[in-house]
Amino acid sequence: MLIRDNPPSFGQQRLISQMGVYPDLRIFVAKRGVPDFLAEMTNRDRHYLILYYLQSRQAFACRVQRSETRDIQFAGPYPVTPKEYRTLQGFRHQADRALVH
């Protein structure tokens, strides 16, 4: 999900929502900056967030073990692959073009 604050994107809304649930995520974003993209997935009882920073070409994985805890574990940075970078930049350009029309 693209994170854009003007106009607010769904990704921006999800990031703000998740920062409200996970205080350590709020601290992480305050220190590292707002990511360009956010991916979310759930597998069994684990919820994952992936924060993509395109300028530095880095990604961070965040994992929550159980829904009843507010603890979150961070891993990374991982390199954003050239293919991921092209794909995410393509999404950003599509969103920018949609704003113009």
C-alpha positions in Angstrom: 0.0 0.0 0.0 1.3 3.4 -1.0 1.8 5.8 2.0 0.9 9.3 1.0 -0.4 12.0 3.3 -1.8 14.4 0.7 -4.3 13.2 -0.2 -4.3 10.6 2.5 -3.9 7.1 1.0 -5.3 3.9 2.4 -1.7 2.9 3.2 -1.3 6.1 5.3 -4.5 5.3 7.2 -3.3 1.7 7.9 0.1 2.9 9.1 -1.5 5.4 11.5 -3.9 2.7 12.7 -1.1 0.1 13.2 1.0 2.7 15.1 -1.9 3.2 17.4 -2.0 -0.5 18.1 1.8 -1.0 18.4 3.6 1.7 20.3 7.0 0.4 19.2 6.1 0.8 15.6 5.3 4.5 16.3 8.7 4.9 17.9 10.4 3.1 14.9 8.7 5.3 12.4 9.5 8.5 14.4 13.2 7.5 14.3 13.5 6.1 10.8 10.8 8.2 9.0 7.6 7.4 7.3 8.0 4.5 4.8 7.0 4.8 1.2 5.0 1.6 1.2 3.4 -0.8 3.7 2.6 -4.5 3.1 0.5 -6.5 5.6 -0.1 -10.2 5.8 -1.4 -12.7 8.4 -0.2 -16.3 8.6 -2.0 -18.4 11.3 -1.7 -16.4 14.5 1.1 -14.1 13.3 0.6 -10.7 11.7 3.4 -9.2 9.6 4.1 -5.7 8.4 6.8 -4.8 5.8 7.9 -1.3 5.6 9.5 -0.2 2.3 11.9 2.8 2.1 12.6 3.3 -1.5 15.2 6.1 -1.3 17.5 3.9 0.8 16.2 0.8 -1.0 15.6 -0.9 2.4 12.8 -2.9 3.8 12.0 -3.8 7.4 9.9 -6.7 8.5 7.7 -6.5 11.6 6.1 -9.5 13.3 3.5 -9.8 16.0 3.1 -13.2 17.6 -0.4 -13.0 18.9 -3.3 -10.6 18.4 -3.7 -10.0 22.1 -0.2 -8.6 22.6 1.1 -5.2 21.5 4.7 -6.4 21.2 6.2 -6.2 17.8 9.6 -7.6 16.6 11.6 -5.8 13.9 14.1 -7.4 11.5 16.2 -5.8 8.8 17.1 -3.8 7.0 16.8 -6.0 4.0 17.7 -4.8 0.5 14.8 -3.9 -1.8 15.4 -5.9 -4.9 15.5 -4.2 -8.3 12.3 -5.9 -9.3 10.5 -4.8 -6.0 11.8 -1.3 -6.5 10.5 -1.1 -10.1 7.2 -2.5 -9.1 6.7 -0.1 -6.2 7.9 2.9 -8.2 5.3 1.9 -10.9 2.6 1.9 -8.2 3.7 5.3 -7.1 3.7 6.7 -10.7 0.2 5.3 -11.3 -1.1 6.9 -8.1 0.5 10.2 -9.1 -1.0 10.1 -12.6 -4.4 9.4 -11.1 -4.2 12.5 -9.0 -3.6 14.6 -12.1 -6.6 13.3 -14.0 
